[in-house]
């Protein structure tokens, strides 16, 4: 067990961790942050996507103990004008179906828009194709990313 | 909150006053019992209204992405307009009242246009059986069809009763009042709020004896593209799936399954696992409800349980499954077609002499593999056992069966088990099974007083599924000199689903031929003068189950591909050829024409691309699709666009219908492009998304949905978009390359 302090959603958490414990299970089972989902356990589906220093990261294959000093953001703690624009676009286009992959999609889409404010279809393909959705919300995800980008372009930067 | 239980008066049905009610609706309106909060009223088991004007619907159907919570609330609010923000639901109690009649009634093995005595008798009998059994189930694209009448009636009687009370109180004629967005209006002015009207009724209100349903021309909610109710919870992380249940001091369980599907553990060595960090127990799990046996490790954290699984040693029983491999089984299915005639689901005219006398005969053999479901939320169930009672949280499509499975494993009466349905992270038929519920209860029994959450890994999910049956299909068509089909013979071979399913979930024997094996082959509209469609059931040890549009999902591929072959053999355009076979079927013609018109048939939008067409009816809904494809840079099939035309009767929510088309196209395309389960020595070779891939965003085509306007009663929508997808793509590929792909998944010849 290693003693470690992690920054999760802006909160410093003092934790004792097994060195190989994936962040996913720390979040879900230890901290009851269940918005981050378990889908494959192998970094193949993206359901567990969180942001680490703003980068989309697969929590199921990332040992929590490696994240000291990094900024971890889950769907519960995601805030700011980019993710709010993404959420608004998601509601406007009624993207979600079963909803299970959506926290991961939203964090991945927000990270994309933070990096590339006006992404092309090819940018979206590249950034979001590792986030699987079995319900097939892809066409609406694509449209919602463009919609969020347009609404952000109309807002003054904060 | 202080709750009383309100038993619905059985005397309600004493007069002949239920306007326009079917027998089943009458029964469903006059029985039931709902838990009520202080001041709430309920006139039936479906709808209650609070003194704050809030309407709560007893939700008998599971939300797995199809938007059913939203659609069913729309049916209620249409007749009881409390305002969209003031309507919600709670899980219906487990009661026969909420049994799904529509899905079972559809199980009779007759064509929809068969109006003979036998067919009518079977349908009537099946409805009676379904009502008696009262199995709560979400599946078969049946939820709206099942409750279309009942929910509107239940809401209307509630509205009318309240309206009469308001009329009496204000000395007004009841007919002069209307209810809009939570207020009773008289000549455009608010007379009383819905909540205040509830207060007028008292504890045991007498229900109104007459009411009318709103004319479809005046619908205010039905037909509108309302967004789903739970949309916000699904983007902020608060939506609660089965996997998200959290209880104080809960434990987590993982299972080391026998590698051979359905096998049982004879002996195990769990000492090392028991000594691993966090582990609280190691217990055997028998094969339950068709599941595989194994050994569960229970720990403070799932990660600890999962890691300790590697320390468990198993000795497993030898079964027939251990000798089984899928490759030789496909040959066995083909062999069954050589040797047996099977059960004829449809026979018309005299096909054999017609074939003999035809100008030209075409034959072909098609096949489809076993398929897994891979819902994104892995199988799970949470059970909190307290000796004489238990609570179960399950993301299930069958709450009553799930409760029975838990009760059996805990040796409790069903009434001692409180079963709560959570949101489902996908269903697709996998959650019609209750193996994971039985397992969770069997494990939790060892840990009284603490909730235990069983979570399967993705590998468990892929390797211990109930698979869509593999199927081999043979066709023979006789064409006349003009190329028209005069005789059609089609026999398919696969395992049956329904008898196994009934046995493992309900402990019941199956009845009669299994329609699920042949649905989509024998029940379509093409006007063949002579036809024979049969199915040979082959017993194999692979557990098979329902899947999205199960039988239709491969039968449509076979049939629509072979129709295309006939069109090409006749030198005819595939659209014109189909239209000529549907002279007396205007609804089919209309979807074909709408889809092709919107797709720009017969020309693809760019050089190097081609269009393919398919038509299929399933679950009371007609869908035509046009797929536009090209060769990808690597030589594979690239699908650019799928245009869907849908006749699902009256469109309750066009937004949800479009979503379901998109969903079915994506799910269908995953299966068509890469879905296959291979089995060797009883072990499933695939295990996760790297070898059982799901379509990714970059591969997703543009999907358009166009609705044929209709006022016919609604058809199903969760599944009908899937069957035509694979043949539309395969037909487009043929149009592009001249190569006919007759096996799923659509892999190209080397």
Boltz contact constraints between the chains, C-beta under 6 A:
constraints:
  - contact:
      token1: [A, 21]
      token2: [B, 303]
      max_distance: 6.0
  - contact:
      token1: [A, 25]
      token2: [B, 303]
      max_distance: 6.0
  - contact:
      token1: [A, 29]
      token2: [B, 301]
      max_distance: 6.0
  - contact:
      token1: [A, 29]
      token2: [B, 302]
      max_distance: 6.0
  - contact:
      token1: [A, 32]
      token2: [B, 246]
      max_distance: 6.0
  - contact:
      token1: [A, 34]
      token2: [B, 244]
      max_distance: 6.0
  - contact:
      token1: [A, 35]
      token2: [B, 237]
      max_distance: 6.0
  - contact:
      token1: [A, 39]
      token2: [B, 376]
      max_distance: 6.0
  - contact:
      token1: [A, 40]
      token2: [B, 458]
      max_distance: 6.0
  - contact:
      token1: [A, 40]
      token2: [B, 688]
      max_distance: 6.0
  - contact:
      token1: [A, 40]
      token2: [B, 689]
      max_distance: 6.0
  - contact:
      token1: [A, 41]
      token2: [B, 457]
      max_distance: 6.0
  - contact:
      token1: [A, 41]
      token2: [B, 458]
      max_distance: 6.0
  - contact:
      token1: [A, 42]
      token2: [B, 688]
      max_distance: 6.0
  - contact:
      token1: [A, 44]
      token2: [B, 688]
      max_distance: 6.0
  - contact:
      token1: [A, 44]
      token2: [B, 689]
      max_distance: 6.0
  - contact:
      token1: [A, 44]
      token2: [B, 690]
      max_distance: 6.0
  - contact:
      token1: [A, 45]
      token2: [B, 689]
      max_distance: 6.0
  - contact:
      token1: [A, 47]
      token2: [B, 376]
      max_distance: 6.0
  - contact:
      token1: [A, 75]
      token2: [B, 237]
      max_distance: 6.0
  - contact:
      token1: [A, 76]
      token2: [B, 237]
      max_distance: 6.0
  - contact:
      token1: [A, 87]
      token2: [B, 235]
      max_distance: 6.0
  - contact:
      token1: [A, 90]
      token2: [B, 235]
      max_distance: 6.0
  - contact:
      token1: [A, 91]
      token2: [B, 231]
      max_distance: 6.0
  - contact:
      token1: [A, 94]
      token2: [B, 227]
      max_distance: 6.0
  - contact:
      token1: [A, 94]
      token2: [B, 655]
      max_distance: 6.0
  - contact:
      token1: [A, 96]
      token2: [B, 231]
      max_distance: 6.0
  - contact:
      token1: [A, 96]
      token2: [B, 234]
      max_distance: 6.0
  - contact:
      token1: [A, 97]
      token2: [B, 65]
      max_distance: 6.0
  - contact:
      token1: [A, 97]
      token2: [B, 659]
      max_distance: 6.0
  - contact:
      token1: [A, 97]
      token2: [B, 663]
      max_distance: 6.0
  - contact:
      token1: [A, 98]
      token2: [B, 64]
      max_distance: 6.0
  - contact:
      token1: [A, 98]
      token2: [B, 65]
      max_distance: 6.0
  - contact:
      token1: [A, 98]
      token2: [B, 425]
      max_distance: 6.0
  - contact:
      token1: [A, 98]
      token2: [B, 426]
      max_distance: 6.0
  - contact:
      token1: [A, 99]
      token2: [B, 234]
      max_distance: 6.0
  - contact:
      token1: [A, 99]
      token2: [B, 239]
      max_distance: 6.0
  - contact:
      token1: [A, 100]
      token2: [B, 376]
      max_distance: 6.0
  - contact:
      token1: [A, 100]
      token2: [B, 377]
      max_distance: 6.0
  - contact:
      token1: [A, 100]
      token2: [B, 425]
      max_distance: 6.0
  - contact:
      token1: [A, 101]
      token2: [B, 376]
      max_distance: 6.0
  - contact:
      token1: [A, 102]
      token2: [B, 234]
      max_distance: 6.0
  - contact:
      token1: [A, 102]
      token2: [B, 235]
      max_distance: 6.0
  - contact:
      token1: [A, 103]
      token2: [B, 237]
      max_distance: 6.0
  - contact:
      token1: [A, 106]
      token2: [B, 235]
      max_distance: 6.0
  - contact:
      token1: [A, 125]
      token2: [B, 698]
      max_distance: 6.0
  - contact:
      token1: [A, 128]
      token2: [B, 697]
      max_distance: 6.0
  - contact:
      token1: [A, 129]
      token2: [B, 696]
      max_distance: 6.0
  - contact:
      token1: [A, 129]
      token2: [B, 697]
      max_distance: 6.0
  - contact:
      token1: [A, 129]
      token2: [B, 698]
      max_distance: 6.0
  - contact:
      token1: [A, 132]
      token2: [B, 694]
      max_distance: 6.0
  - contact:
      token1: [A, 134]
      token2: [B, 376]
      max_distance: 6.0
  - contact:
      token1: [A, 134]
      token2: [B, 426]
      max_distance: 6.0
  - contact:
      token1: [A, 134]
      token2: [B, 694]
      max_distance: 6.0
  - contact:
      token1: [A, 135]
      token2: [B, 65]
      max_distance: 6.0
  - contact:
      token1: [A, 135]
      token2: [B, 663]
      max_distance: 6.0
  - contact:
      token1: [A, 136]
      token2: [B, 662]
      max_distance: 6.0
  - contact:
      token1: [A, 136]
      token2: [B, 663]
      max_distance: 6.0
  - contact:
      token1: [A, 136]
      token2: [B, 666]
      max_distance: 6.0
  - contact:
      token1: [A, 136]
      token2: [B, 667]
      max_distance: 6.0
  - contact:
      token1: [A, 138]
      token2: [B, 697]
      max_distance: 6.0
  - contact:
      token1: [A, 138]
      token2: [B, 700]
      max_distance: 6.0
  - contact:
      token1: [A, 139]
      token2: [B, 662]
      max_distance: 6.0
  - contact:
      token1: [A, 139]
      token2: [B, 703]
      max_distance: 6.0
